[in-house]
Amino acid sequence: MLKQILFGLTASFSVILSAQAETVYVSDIQFVAIREGLSNDTRATERGIKSGTPLTVLQRRNDYVKVRTPSGNQGWLPNYFISEDRVSRDQLVYLQNQLTQAKEAKVDAQDVLQETKDTNSELISSVESLTSQKQALEQQLMDVSVLAQQAKEIVSANQESDYKIKSLQQQVDTLAMQNEELSSSIEQRWFLIGAGTLIAGGILGLLFPMTRKKKVSSSSW
């Protein structure tokens, strides 16, 4: 039971140390090995670790460092086998990758720039087209305004003409009524003249025989 508790504490302590441990890299030396002790005469716990391999630092003592490899093995190796920075070969690969990414980003940026230029050209064409349409609509609006003014003048002239026509119609109606009244008056006058003529003729017809009788009687004496 005590062994289990100690093992659990050791494991927990190792986890805490690993969480806070720094990372170093195998230097430009092609292959290195980590060993159980602070001497090259001790047994190697892992061999053939390539340069650039990241190692987790567990402990430092004199000119040696105890590390843990990516495969989980632990061991010691001299300080001159490690570097706090990436080795030159890895840095070269890293820089080459960065350069490739930069070139790809440049190509993408150029594509985006070309698309932006194309979009800008389309927008300029659209603006020019809309400007032309706007000018055409403004001209149509002016034409419509002129036509509206002309229509208004025509309507006003028609209203004035209607008023004149109505006035002339009223005058015609008045003249027609006066003509009817005059015709009726003339007919009445002719009727009176005819009636007077008939009466005068009747009276003369009556008086004429009496006049003849008087002449005959005077001649007998």
Sequence and secondary structure as in RCSB ss.txt:
>XXXX:A:sequence
MLKQILFGLTASFSVILSAQAETVYVSDIQFVAIREGLSNDTRATERGIKSGTPLTVLQRRNDYVKVRTPSGNQG
WLPNYFISEDRVSRDQLVYLQNQLTQAKEAKVDAQDVLQETKDTNSELISSVESLTSQKQALEQQLMDVSVLAQQ
AKEIVSANQESDYKIKSLQQQVDTLAMQNEELSSSIEQRWFLIGAGTLIAGGILGLLFPMTRKKKVSSSSW
>XXXX:A:secstr
 HHHHHHHHHHHHHHHHHHH  EEEE SSSEEEEESSSSTTS EEEEEEETT EEEEEEEETTEEEEE TTS EE
EEEGGGEESS  HHHHHHHHHHHHHHHHHHHHHHHHHHHHHHHHHHHHHHHHHHHHHHHHHHHHHHHHHHHHHHH
HHHHHHHHHHHHHHHHHHHHHHHHHHHHHHHHHHHHHHHHHHHHHHHHHHHHHHHHHHHHHHHHHHHHHH 
